[in-house]
Amino acid sequence: MFALHEGRARGWLADLIVAYELRTFDGRDSMLAVTTAPIAMDWRCGTVGEEDTVVLLVRAAQTAGVITGPPGMSLTAEFVDDGDQGYYRFFLHALVPAPLTVASSPHEACQLADLEATGIEAAVMVLRSAARAAQVLHDQLAGFVAAGSTPDREGDSRRP
């Protein structure tokens, strides 16, 4: 099951914001801010130019153990610029028993979080959306596998 550990997420995001703010305030190089997602206190996910930050945030949250999932599975996100507000797709990657990637339906960028939310609140909303999308994809994949292994009337397994 995919889950967002919200208490841990809030602490991690606070550290991330402090590292980013210190880096931009006095030029100190903070590896936390550089290697994860550049989230500031006033960050909004719907701001033009912040599309990659959402992608980095989802990746970093898993690395930090803020979003967890079943062993051998991970989640990524991508932004697609459609000339309007754009949209995100989430991808569930399974490594075992064989590599497989399934994609979510498009999520309009404005649906990931309240566009008025900033900083930690905005980031938590994005992470909730990501964890929810991962769980939906996991459930769909599990349902598909289960349906494919159910014997049909002749006793053979159905082939997808």
Chimera marker file (.cmm) of the C-alpha trace (Angstrom):
<marker_set name="trace">
<marker id="1" x="0.000" y="0.000" z="0.000" r="1" g="1" b="0" radius="0.5"/>
<marker id="2" x="1.269" y="3.488" z="-0.841" r="1" g="1" b="0" radius="0.5"/>
<marker id="3" x="1.095" y="5.975" z="1.998" r="1" g="1" b="0" radius="0.5"/>
<marker id="4" x="2.066" y="9.511" z="2.804" r="1" g="1" b="0" radius="0.5"/>
<marker id="5" x="3.485" y="9.760" z="6.322" r="1" g="1" b="0" radius="0.5"/>
<marker id="6" x="2.206" y="13.259" z="6.918" r="1" g="1" b="0" radius="0.5"/>
<marker id="7" x="3.893" y="13.979" z="10.254" r="1" g="1" b="0" radius="0.5"/>
<marker id="8" x="7.265" y="12.923" z="8.875" r="1" g="1" b="0" radius="0.5"/>
<marker id="9" x="6.499" y="14.860" z="5.670" r="1" g="1" b="0" radius="0.5"/>
<marker id="10" x="5.889" y="18.103" z="7.531" r="1" g="1" b="0" radius="0.5"/>
<marker id="11" x="9.176" y="17.842" z="9.430" r="1" g="1" b="0" radius="0.5"/>
<marker id="12" x="11.091" y="16.905" z="6.292" r="1" g="1" b="0" radius="0.5"/>
<marker id="13" x="9.511" y="19.771" z="4.359" r="1" g="1" b="0" radius="0.5"/>
<marker id="14" x="10.345" y="22.240" z="7.137" r="1" g="1" b="0" radius="0.5"/>
<marker id="15" x="13.999" y="21.152" z="6.937" r="1" g="1" b="0" radius="0.5"/>
<marker id="16" x="13.886" y="21.358" z="3.152" r="1" g="1" b="0" radius="0.5"/>
<marker id="17" x="12.442" y="24.882" z="3.231" r="1" g="1" b="0" radius="0.5"/>
<marker id="18" x="14.979" y="26.101" z="5.783" r="1" g="1" b="0" radius="0.5"/>
<marker id="19" x="17.832" y="24.668" z="3.699" r="1" g="1" b="0" radius="0.5"/>
<marker id="20" x="16.464" y="26.303" z="0.552" r="1" g="1" b="0" radius="0.5"/>
<marker id="21" x="15.806" y="29.646" z="2.228" r="1" g="1" b="0" radius="0.5"/>
<marker id="22" x="19.319" y="29.732" z="3.748" r="1" g="1" b="0" radius="0.5"/>
<marker id="23" x="20.837" y="28.877" z="0.398" r="1" g="1" b="0" radius="0.5"/>
<marker id="24" x="18.961" y="31.636" z="-1.417" r="1" g="1" b="0" radius="0.5"/>
<marker id="25" x="19.400" y="34.136" z="1.442" r="1" g="1" b="0" radius="0.5"/>
<marker id="26" x="23.150" y="34.004" z="1.937" r="1" g="1" b="0" radius="0.5"/>
<marker id="27" x="24.394" y="31.851" z="-0.935" r="1" g="1" b="0" radius="0.5"/>
<marker id="28" x="25.446" y="28.920" z="1.260" r="1" g="1" b="0" radius="0.5"/>
<marker id="29" x="25.343" y="25.654" z="-0.608" r="1" g="1" b="0" radius="0.5"/>
<marker id="30" x="22.929" y="23.294" z="1.119" r="1" g="1" b="0" radius="0.5"/>
<marker id="31" x="23.034" y="19.784" z="-0.314" r="1" g="1" b="0" radius="0.5"/>
<marker id="32" x="19.526" y="19.126" z="1.021" r="1" g="1" b="0" radius="0.5"/>
<marker id="33" x="18.074" y="21.951" z="-1.069" r="1" g="1" b="0" radius="0.5"/>
<marker id="34" x="20.233" y="21.180" z="-4.096" r="1" g="1" b="0" radius="0.5"/>
<marker id="35" x="19.588" y="17.434" z="-4.286" r="1" g="1" b="0" radius="0.5"/>
<marker id="36" x="15.873" y="17.403" z="-3.515" r="1" g="1" b="0" radius="0.5"/>
<marker id="37" x="13.242" y="19.969" z="-4.405" r="1" g="1" b="0" radius="0.5"/>
<marker id="38" x="13.653" y="23.744" z="-4.221" r="1" g="1" b="0" radius="0.5"/>
<marker id="39" x="10.697" y="24.515" z="-1.958" r="1" g="1" b="0" radius="0.5"/>
<marker id="40" x="10.464" y="27.969" z="-0.373" r="1" g="1" b="0" radius="0.5"/>
<marker id="41" x="8.059" y="29.274" z="2.278" r="1" g="1" b="0" radius="0.5"/>
<marker id="42" x="6.005" y="30.964" z="-0.438" r="1" g="1" b="0" radius="0.5"/>
<marker id="43" x="6.175" y="28.070" z="-2.953" r="1" g="1" b="0" radius="0.5"/>
<marker id="44" x="2.973" y="27.358" z="-4.888" r="1" g="1" b="0" radius="0.5"/>
<marker id="45" x="2.682" y="24.311" z="-7.096" r="1" g="1" b="0" radius="0.5"/>
<marker id="46" x="0.636" y="26.110" z="-9.751" r="1" g="1" b="0" radius="0.5"/>
<marker id="47" x="3.165" y="28.862" z="-10.381" r="1" g="1" b="0" radius="0.5"/>
<marker id="48" x="4.608" y="28.946" z="-13.881" r="1" g="1" b="0" radius="0.5"/>
<marker id="49" x="8.152" y="27.606" z="-13.740" r="1" g="1" b="0" radius="0.5"/>
<marker id="50" x="7.505" y="25.280" z="-10.782" r="1" g="1" b="0" radius="0.5"/>
<marker id="51" x="6.481" y="22.277" z="-12.869" r="1" g="1" b="0" radius="0.5"/>
<marker id="52" x="9.759" y="20.419" z="-12.370" r="1" g="1" b="0" radius="0.5"/>
<marker id="53" x="9.692" y="21.133" z="-8.649" r="1" g="1" b="0" radius="0.5"/>
<marker id="54" x="6.611" y="18.920" z="-8.294" r="1" g="1" b="0" radius="0.5"/>
<marker id="55" x="8.413" y="16.107" z="-10.127" r="1" g="1" b="0" radius="0.5"/>
<marker id="56" x="11.484" y="16.514" z="-7.894" r="1" g="1" b="0" radius="0.5"/>
<marker id="57" x="9.307" y="16.712" z="-4.776" r="1" g="1" b="0" radius="0.5"/>
<marker id="58" x="7.602" y="13.376" z="-5.512" r="1" g="1" b="0" radius="0.5"/>
<marker id="59" x="10.950" y="11.685" z="-6.152" r="1" g="1" b="0" radius="0.5"/>
<marker id="60" x="12.605" y="13.186" z="-3.068" r="1" g="1" b="0" radius="0.5"/>
<marker id="61" x="9.663" y="12.272" z="-0.822" r="1" g="1" b="0" radius="0.5"/>
<marker id="62" x="10.175" y="8.607" z="-1.641" r="1" g="1" b="0" radius="0.5"/>
<marker id="63" x="13.925" y="8.810" z="-1.110" r="1" g="1" b="0" radius="0.5"/>
<marker id="64" x="13.288" y="10.412" z="2.292" r="1" g="1" b="0" radius="0.5"/>
<marker id="65" x="10.715" y="7.745" z="3.226" r="1" g="1" b="0" radius="0.5"/>
<marker id="66" x="7.904" y="10.292" z="3.362" r="1" g="1" b="0" radius="0.5"/>
<marker id="67" x="5.947" y="8.389" z="0.703" r="1" g="1" b="0" radius="0.5"/>
<marker id="68" x="6.300" y="4.641" z="0.992" r="1" g="1" b="0" radius="0.5"/>
<marker id="69" x="4.980" y="1.793" z="-1.072" r="1" g="1" b="0" radius="0.5"/>
<marker id="70" x="5.291" y="-1.934" z="-1.552" r="1" g="1" b="0" radius="0.5"/>
<marker id="71" x="8.816" y="-3.312" z="-1.996" r="1" g="1" b="0" radius="0.5"/>
<marker id="72" x="9.952" y="-3.198" z="-5.606" r="1" g="1" b="0" radius="0.5"/>
<marker id="73" x="7.562" y="-0.394" z="-6.560" r="1" g="1" b="0" radius="0.5"/>
<marker id="74" x="8.138" y="3.311" z="-7.012" r="1" g="1" b="0" radius="0.5"/>
<marker id="75" x="6.291" y="6.369" z="-8.208" r="1" g="1" b="0" radius="0.5"/>
<marker id="76" x="7.360" y="9.116" z="-10.580" r="1" g="1" b="0" radius="0.5"/>
<marker id="77" x="5.593" y="12.126" z="-12.003" r="1" g="1" b="0" radius="0.5"/>
<marker id="78" x="5.896" y="14.095" z="-15.206" r="1" g="1" b="0" radius="0.5"/>
<marker id="79" x="4.528" y="17.436" z="-16.268" r="1" g="1" b="0" radius="0.5"/>
<marker id="80" x="3.028" y="17.765" z="-19.730" r="1" g="1" b="0" radius="0.5"/>
<marker id="81" x="2.732" y="21.270" z="-21.133" r="1" g="1" b="0" radius="0.5"/>
<marker id="82" x="-0.431" y="21.389" z="-23.177" r="1" g="1" b="0" radius="0.5"/>
<marker id="83" x="-0.270" y="25.122" z="-23.879" r="1" g="1" b="0" radius="0.5"/>
<marker id="84" x="-2.817" y="25.798" z="-21.135" r="1" g="1" b="0" radius="0.5"/>
<marker id="85" x="-2.292" y="25.047" z="-17.427" r="1" g="1" b="0" radius="0.5"/>
<marker id="86" x="-0.686" y="21.714" z="-18.187" r="1" g="1" b="0" radius="0.5"/>
<marker id="87" x="-1.188" y="18.415" z="-16.443" r="1" g="1" b="0" radius="0.5"/>
<marker id="88" x="0.665" y="15.789" z="-14.489" r="1" g="1" b="0" radius="0.5"/>
<marker id="89" x="0.760" y="12.064" z="-14.993" r="1" g="1" b="0" radius="0.5"/>
<marker id="90" x="1.932" y="9.663" z="-12.364" r="1" g="1" b="0" radius="0.5"/>
<marker id="91" x="3.756" y="6.443" z="-13.192" r="1" g="1" b="0" radius="0.5"/>
<marker id="92" x="3.893" y="3.362" z="-11.022" r="1" g="1" b="0" radius="0.5"/>
<marker id="93" x="7.017" y="1.314" z="-11.676" r="1" g="1" b="0" radius="0.5"/>
<marker id="94" x="7.104" y="-2.334" z="-10.641" r="1" g="1" b="0" radius="0.5"/>
<marker id="95" x="10.447" y="-4.118" z="-10.791" r="1" g="1" b="0" radius="0.5"/>
<marker id="96" x="9.373" y="-7.655" z="-9.875" r="1" g="1" b="0" radius="0.5"/>
<marker id="97" x="8.515" y="-10.171" z="-11.189" r="1" g="1" b="0" radius="0.5"/>
<marker id="98" x="9.376" y="-8.234" z="-14.373" r="1" g="1" b="0" radius="0.5"/>
<marker id="99" x="9.772" y="-4.514" z="-15.058" r="1" g="1" b="0" radius="0.5"/>
<marker id="100" x="6.431" y="-2.859" z="-15.730" r="1" g="1" b="0" radius="0.5"/>
<marker id="101" x="5.244" y="0.754" z="-15.750" r="1" g="1" b="0" radius="0.5"/>
<marker id="102" x="1.616" y="1.867" z="-15.613" r="1" g="1" b="0" radius="0.5"/>
<marker id="103" x="0.434" y="5.454" z="-16.003" r="1" g="1" b="0" radius="0.5"/>
<marker id="104" x="-2.361" y="7.418" z="-14.403" r="1" g="1" b="0" radius="0.5"/>
<marker id="105" x="-4.884" y="9.431" z="-16.283" r="1" g="1" b="0" radius="0.5"/>
<marker id="106" x="-3.907" y="13.104" z="-16.580" r="1" g="1" b="0" radius="0.5"/>
<marker id="107" x="-4.356" y="15.324" z="-13.522" r="1" g="1" b="0" radius="0.5"/>
<marker id="108" x="-4.706" y="19.012" z="-14.292" r="1" g="1" b="0" radius="0.5"/>
<marker id="109" x="-1.955" y="20.909" z="-12.533" r="1" g="1" b="0" radius="0.5"/>
<marker id="110" x="-4.496" y="22.948" z="-10.613" r="1" g="1" b="0" radius="0.5"/>
<marker id="111" x="-5.977" y="19.734" z="-9.135" r="1" g="1" b="0" radius="0.5"/>
<marker id="112" x="-2.843" y="18.719" z="-7.245" r="1" g="1" b="0" radius="0.5"/>
<marker id="113" x="-3.199" y="21.352" z="-4.534" r="1" g="1" b="0" radius="0.5"/>
<marker id="114" x="-5.159" y="24.407" z="-3.557" r="1" g="1" b="0" radius="0.5"/>
<marker id="115" x="-3.602" y="27.116" z="-5.702" r="1" g="1" b="0" radius="0.5"/>
<marker id="116" x="-3.677" y="29.531" z="-2.759" r="1" g="1" b="0" radius="0.5"/>
<marker id="117" x="-1.728" y="27.159" z="-0.488" r="1" g="1" b="0" radius="0.5"/>
<marker id="118" x="1.962" y="27.880" z="-0.021" r="1" g="1" b="0" radius="0.5"/>
<marker id="119" x="5.073" y="26.226" z="1.360" r="1" g="1" b="0" radius="0.5"/>
<marker id="120" x="4.552" y="23.159" z="3.516" r="1" g="1" b="0" radius="0.5"/>
<marker id="121" x="0.768" y="23.100" z="3.039" r="1" g="1" b="0" radius="0.5"/>
<marker id="122" x="1.065" y="23.208" z="-0.762" r="1" g="1" b="0" radius="0.5"/>
<marker id="123" x="3.761" y="20.529" z="-0.753" r="1" g="1" b="0" radius="0.5"/>
<marker id="124" x="1.747" y="18.244" z="1.551" r="1" g="1" b="0" radius="0.5"/>
<marker id="125" x="-1.260" y="18.581" z="-0.764" r="1" g="1" b="0" radius="0.5"/>
<marker id="126" x="0.903" y="17.610" z="-3.749" r="1" g="1" b="0" radius="0.5"/>
<marker id="127" x="2.310" y="14.616" z="-1.867" r="1" g="1" b="0" radius="0.5"/>
<marker id="128" x="-1.205" y="13.518" z="-0.845" r="1" g="1" b="0" radius="0.5"/>
<marker id="129" x="-2.253" y="13.641" z="-4.511" r="1" g="1" b="0" radius="0.5"/>
<marker id="130" x="0.817" y="11.654" z="-5.531" r="1" g="1" b="0" radius="0.5"/>
<marker id="131" x="0.340" y="8.968" z="-2.875" r="1" g="1" b="0" radius="0.5"/>
<marker id="132" x="-3.356" y="8.680" z="-3.749" r="1" g="1" b="0" radius="0.5"/>
<marker id="133" x="-2.534" y="8.322" z="-7.472" r="1" g="1" b="0" radius="0.5"/>
<marker id="134" x="0.070" y="5.650" z="-6.666" r="1" g="1" b="0" radius="0.5"/>
<marker id="135" x="-2.425" y="3.688" z="-4.607" r="1" g="1" b="0" radius="0.5"/>
<marker id="136" x="-5.059" y="3.880" z="-7.344" r="1" g="1" b="0" radius="0.5"/>
<marker id="137" x="-2.540" y="2.597" z="-9.897" r="1" g="1" b="0" radius="0.5"/>
<marker id="138" x="-1.456" y="-0.172" z="-7.511" r="1" g="1" b="0" radius="0.5"/>
<marker id="139" x="-5.070" y="-1.238" z="-6.967" r="1" g="1" b="0" radius="0.5"/>
<marker id="140" x="-5.788" y="-1.193" z="-10.703" r="1" g="1" b="0" radius="0.5"/>
<marker id="141" x="-2.721" y="-3.287" z="-11.421" r="1" g="1" b="0" radius="0.5"/>
<marker id="142" x="-3.610" y="-5.778" z="-8.672" r="1" g="1" b="0" radius="0.5"/>
<marker id="143" x="-7.162" y="-6.044" z="-10.034" r="1" g="1" b="0" radius="0.5"/>
<marker id="144" x="-5.852" y="-6.616" z="-13.529" r="1" g="1" b="0" radius="0.5"/>
<marker id="145" x="-3.477" y="-9.360" z="-12.380" r="1" g="1" b="0" radius="0.5"/>
<marker id="146" x="-6.201" y="-11.019" z="-10.304" r="1" g="1" b="0" radius="0.5"/>
<marker id="147" x="-8.649" y="-10.955" z="-13.224" r="1" g="1" b="0" radius="0.5"/>
<marker id="148" x="-6.030" y="-12.476" z="-15.504" r="1" g="1" b="0" radius="0.5"/>
<marker id="149" x="-5.435" y="-15.390" z="-13.161" r="1" g="1" b="0" radius="0.5"/>
<marker id="150" x="-9.114" y="-16.285" z="-12.637" r="1" g="1" b="0" radius="0.5"/>
<marker id="151" x="-10.120" y="-19.455" z="-14.509" r="1" g="1" b="0" radius="0.5"/>
<marker id="152" x="-12.815" y="-18.995" z="-17.143" r="1" g="1" b="0" radius="0.5"/>
<marker id="153" x="-15.611" y="-21.502" z="-17.842" r="1" g="1" b="0" radius="0.5"/>
<marker id="154" x="-13.389" y="-23.942" z="-19.698" r="1" g="1" b="0" radius="0.5"/>
<marker id="155" x="-10.872" y="-24.026" z="-16.876" r="1" g="1" b="0" radius="0.5"/>
<marker id="156" x="-8.229" y="-22.007" z="-18.732" r="1" g="1" b="0" radius="0.5"/>
<marker id="157" x="-6.888" y="-18.772" z="-17.400" r="1" g="1" b="0" radius="0.5"/>
<marker id="158" x="-8.185" y="-15.664" z="-19.121" r="1" g="1" b="0" radius="0.5"/>
<marker id="159" x="-5.621" y="-13.932" z="-21.218" r="1" g="1" b="0" radius="0.5"/>
<marker id="160" x="-5.599" y="-10.149" z="-21.094" r="1" g="1" b="0" radius="0.5"/>
<link id1="1" id2="2" r="1" g="1" b="0" radius="0.2"/>
<link id1="2" id2="3" r="1" g="1" b="0" radius="0.2"/>
<link id1="3" id2="4" r="1" g="1" b="0" radius="0.2"/>
<link id1="4" id2="5" r="1" g="1" b="0" radius="0.2"/>
<link id1="5" id2="6" r="1" g="1" b="0" radius="0.2"/>
<link id1="6" id2="7" r="1" g="1" b="0" radius="0.2"/>
<link id1="7" id2="8" r="1" g="1" b="0" radius="0.2"/>
<link id1="8" id2="9" r="1" g="1" b="0" radius="0.2"/>
<link id1="9" id2="10" r="1" g="1" b="0" radius="0.2"/>
<link id1="10" id2="11" r="1" g="1" b="0" radius="0.2"/>
<link id1="11" id2="12" r="1" g="1" b="0" radius="0.2"/>
<link id1="12" id2="13" r="1" g="1" b="0" radius="0.2"/>
<link id1="13" id2="14" r="1" g="1" b="0" radius="0.2"/>
<link id1="14" id2="15" r="1" g="1" b="0" radius="0.2"/>
<link id1="15" id2="16" r="1" g="1" b="0" radius="0.2"/>
<link id1="16" id2="17" r="1" g="1" b="0" radius="0.2"/>
<link id1="17" id2="18" r="1" g="1" b="0" radius="0.2"/>
<link id1="18" id2="19" r="1" g="1" b="0" radius="0.2"/>
<link id1="19" id2="20" r="1" g="1" b="0" radius="0.2"/>
<link id1="20" id2="21" r="1" g="1" b="0" radius="0.2"/>
<link id1="21" id2="22" r="1" g="1" b="0" radius="0.2"/>
<link id1="22" id2="23" r="1" g="1" b="0" radius="0.2"/>
<link id1="23" id2="24" r="1" g="1" b="0" radius="0.2"/>
<link id1="24" id2="25" r="1" g="1" b="0" radius="0.2"/>
<link id1="25" id2="26" r="1" g="1" b="0" radius="0.2"/>
<link id1="26" id2="27" r="1" g="1" b="0" radius="0.2"/>
<link id1="27" id2="28" r="1" g="1" b="0" radius="0.2"/>
<link id1="28" id2="29" r="1" g="1" b="0" radius="0.2"/>
<link id1="29" id2="30" r="1" g="1" b="0" radius="0.2"/>
<link id1="30" id2="31" r="1" g="1" b="0" radius="0.2"/>
<link id1="31" id2="32" r="1" g="1" b="0" radius="0.2"/>
<link id1="32" id2="33" r="1" g="1" b="0" radius="0.2"/>
<link id1="33" id2="34" r="1" g="1" b="0" radius="0.2"/>
<link id1="34" id2="35" r="1" g="1" b="0" radius="0.2"/>
<link id1="35" id2="36" r="1" g="1" b="0" radius="0.2"/>
<link id1="36" id2="37" r="1" g="1" b="0" radius="0.2"/>
<link id1="37" id2="38" r="1" g="1" b="0" radius="0.2"/>
<link id1="38" id2="39" r="1" g="1" b="0" radius="0.2"/>
<link id1="39" id2="40" r="1" g="1" b="0" radius="0.2"/>
<link id1="40" id2="41" r="1" g="1" b="0" radius="0.2"/>
<link id1="41" id2="42" r="1" g="1" b="0" radius="0.2"/>
<link id1="42" id2="43" r="1" g="1" b="0" radius="0.2"/>
<link id1="43" id2="44" r="1" g="1" b="0" radius="0.2"/>
<link id1="44" id2="45" r="1" g="1" b="0" radius="0.2"/>
<link id1="45" id2="46" r="1" g="1" b="0" radius="0.2"/>
<link id1="46" id2="47" r="1" g="1" b="0" radius="0.2"/>
<link id1="47" id2="48" r="1" g="1" b="0" radius="0.2"/>
<link id1="48" id2="49" r="1" g="1" b="0" radius="0.2"/>
<link id1="49" id2="50" r="1" g="1" b="0" radius="0.2"/>
<link id1="50" id2="51" r="1" g="1" b="0" radius="0.2"/>
<link id1="51" id2="52" r="1" g="1" b="0" radius="0.2"/>
<link id1="52" id2="53" r="1" g="1" b="0" radius="0.2"/>
<link id1="53" id2="54" r="1" g="1" b="0" radius="0.2"/>
<link id1="54" id2="55" r="1" g="1" b="0" radius="0.2"/>
<link id1="55" id2="56" r="1" g="1" b="0" radius="0.2"/>
<link id1="56" id2="57" r="1" g="1" b="0" radius="0.2"/>
<link id1="57" id2="58" r="1" g="1" b="0" radius="0.2"/>
<link id1="58" id2="59" r="1" g="1" b="0" radius="0.2"/>
<link id1="59" id2="60" r="1" g="1" b="0" radius="0.2"/>
<link id1="60" id2="61" r="1" g="1" b="0" radius="0.2"/>
<link id1="61" id2="62" r="1" g="1" b="0" radius="0.2"/>
<link id1="62" id2="63" r="1" g="1" b="0" radius="0.2"/>
<link id1="63" id2="64" r="1" g="1" b="0" radius="0.2"/>
<link id1="64" id2="65" r="1" g="1" b="0" radius="0.2"/>
<link id1="65" id2="66" r="1" g="1" b="0" radius="0.2"/>
<link id1="66" id2="67" r="1" g="1" b="0" radius="0.2"/>
<link id1="67" id2="68" r="1" g="1" b="0" radius="0.2"/>
<link id1="68" id2="69" r="1" g="1" b="0" radius="0.2"/>
<link id1="69" id2="70" r="1" g="1" b="0" radius="0.2"/>
<link id1="70" id2="71" r="1" g="1" b="0" radius="0.2"/>
<link id1="71" id2="72" r="1" g="1" b="0" radius="0.2"/>
<link id1="72" id2="73" r="1" g="1" b="0" radius="0.2"/>
<link id1="73" id2="74" r="1" g="1" b="0" radius="0.2"/>
<link id1="74" id2="75" r="1" g="1" b="0" radius="0.2"/>
<link id1="75" id2="76" r="1" g="1" b="0" radius="0.2"/>
<link id1="76" id2="77" r="1" g="1" b="0" radius="0.2"/>
<link id1="77" id2="78" r="1" g="1" b="0" radius="0.2"/>
<link id1="78" id2="79" r="1" g="1" b="0" radius="0.2"/>
<link id1="79" id2="80" r="1" g="1" b="0" radius="0.2"/>
<link id1="80" id2="81" r="1" g="1" b="0" radius="0.2"/>
<link id1="81" id2="82" r="1" g="1" b="0" radius="0.2"/>
<link id1="82" id2="83" r="1" g="1" b="0" radius="0.2"/>
<link id1="83" id2="84" r="1" g="1" b="0" radius="0.2"/>
<link id1="84" id2="85" r="1" g="1" b="0" radius="0.2"/>
<link id1="85" id2="86" r="1" g="1" b="0" radius="0.2"/>
<link id1="86" id2="87" r="1" g="1" b="0" radius="0.2"/>
<link id1="87" id2="88" r="1" g="1" b="0" radius="0.2"/>
<link id1="88" id2="89" r="1" g="1" b="0" radius="0.2"/>
<link id1="89" id2="90" r="1" g="1" b="0" radius="0.2"/>
<link id1="90" id2="91" r="1" g="1" b="0" radius="0.2"/>
<link id1="91" id2="92" r="1" g="1" b="0" radius="0.2"/>
<link id1="92" id2="93" r="1" g="1" b="0" radius="0.2"/>
<link id1="93" id2="94" r="1" g="1" b="0" radius="0.2"/>
<link id1="94" id2="95" r="1" g="1" b="0" radius="0.2"/>
<link id1="95" id2="96" r="1" g="1" b="0" radius="0.2"/>
<link id1="96" id2="97" r="1" g="1" b="0" radius="0.2"/>
<link id1="97" id2="98" r="1" g="1" b="0" radius="0.2"/>
<link id1="98" id2="99" r="1" g="1" b="0" radius="0.2"/>
<link id1="99" id2="100" r="1" g="1" b="0" radius="0.2"/>
<link id1="100" id2="101" r="1" g="1" b="0" radius="0.2"/>
<link id1="101" id2="102" r="1" g="1" b="0" radius="0.2"/>
<link id1="102" id2="103" r="1" g="1" b="0" radius="0.2"/>
<link id1="103" id2="104" r="1" g="1" b="0" radius="0.2"/>
<link id1="104" id2="105" r="1" g="1" b="0" radius="0.2"/>
<link id1="105" id2="106" r="1" g="1" b="0" radius="0.2"/>
<link id1="106" id2="107" r="1" g="1" b="0" radius="0.2"/>
<link id1="107" id2="108" r="1" g="1" b="0" radius="0.2"/>
<link id1="108" id2="109" r="1" g="1" b="0" radius="0.2"/>
<link id1="109" id2="110" r="1" g="1" b="0" radius="0.2"/>
<link id1="110" id2="111" r="1" g="1" b="0" radius="0.2"/>
<link id1="111" id2="112" r="1" g="1" b="0" radius="0.2"/>
<link id1="112" id2="113" r="1" g="1" b="0" radius="0.2"/>
<link id1="113" id2="114" r="1" g="1" b="0" radius="0.2"/>
<link id1="114" id2="115" r="1" g="1" b="0" radius="0.2"/>
<link id1="115" id2="116" r="1" g="1" b="0" radius="0.2"/>
<link id1="116" id2="117" r="1" g="1" b="0" radius="0.2"/>
<link id1="117" id2="118" r="1" g="1" b="0" radius="0.2"/>
<link id1="118" id2="119" r="1" g="1" b="0" radius="0.2"/>
<link id1="119" id2="120" r="1" g="1" b="0" radius="0.2"/>
<link id1="120" id2="121" r="1" g="1" b="0" radius="0.2"/>
<link id1="121" id2="122" r="1" g="1" b="0" radius="0.2"/>
<link id1="122" id2="123" r="1" g="1" b="0" radius="0.2"/>
<link id1="123" id2="124" r="1" g="1" b="0" radius="0.2"/>
<link id1="124" id2="125" r="1" g="1" b="0" radius="0.2"/>
<link id1="125" id2="126" r="1" g="1" b="0" radius="0.2"/>
<link id1="126" id2="127" r="1" g="1" b="0" radius="0.2"/>
<link id1="127" id2="128" r="1" g="1" b="0" radius="0.2"/>
<link id1="128" id2="129" r="1" g="1" b="0" radius="0.2"/>
<link id1="129" id2="130" r="1" g="1" b="0" radius="0.2"/>
<link id1="130" id2="131" r="1" g="1" b="0" radius="0.2"/>
<link id1="131" id2="132" r="1" g="1" b="0" radius="0.2"/>
<link id1="132" id2="133" r="1" g="1" b="0" radius="0.2"/>
<link id1="133" id2="134" r="1" g="1" b="0" radius="0.2"/>
<link id1="134" id2="135" r="1" g="1" b="0" radius="0.2"/>
<link id1="135" id2="136" r="1" g="1" b="0" radius="0.2"/>
<link id1="136" id2="137" r="1" g="1" b="0" radius="0.2"/>
<link id1="137" id2="138" r="1" g="1" b="0" radius="0.2"/>
<link id1="138" id2="139" r="1" g="1" b="0" radius="0.2"/>
<link id1="139" id2="140" r="1" g="1" b="0" radius="0.2"/>
<link id1="140" id2="141" r="1" g="1" b="0" radius="0.2"/>
<link id1="141" id2="142" r="1" g="1" b="0" radius="0.2"/>
<link id1="142" id2="143" r="1" g="1" b="0" radius="0.2"/>
<link id1="143" id2="144" r="1" g="1" b="0" radius="0.2"/>
<link id1="144" id2="145" r="1" g="1" b="0" radius="0.2"/>
<link id1="145" id2="146" r="1" g="1" b="0" radius="0.2"/>
<link id1="146" id2="147" r="1" g="1" b="0" radius="0.2"/>
<link id1="147" id2="148" r="1" g="1" b="0" radius="0.2"/>
<link id1="148" id2="149" r="1" g="1" b="0" radius="0.2"/>
<link id1="149" id2="150" r="1" g="1" b="0" radius="0.2"/>
<link id1="150" id2="151" r="1" g="1" b="0" radius="0.2"/>
<link id1="151" id2="152" r="1" g="1" b="0" radius="0.2"/>
<link id1="152" id2="153" r="1" g="1" b="0" radius="0.2"/>
<link id1="153" id2="154" r="1" g="1" b="0" radius="0.2"/>
<link id1="154" id2="155" r="1" g="1" b="0" radius="0.2"/>
<link id1="155" id2="156" r="1" g="1" b="0" radius="0.2"/>
<link id1="156" id2="157" r="1" g="1" b="0" radius="0.2"/>
<link id1="157" id2="158" r="1" g="1" b="0" radius="0.2"/>
<link id1="158" id2="159" r="1" g="1" b="0" radius="0.2"/>
<link id1="159" id2="160" r="1" g="1" b="0" radius="0.2"/>
</marker_set>
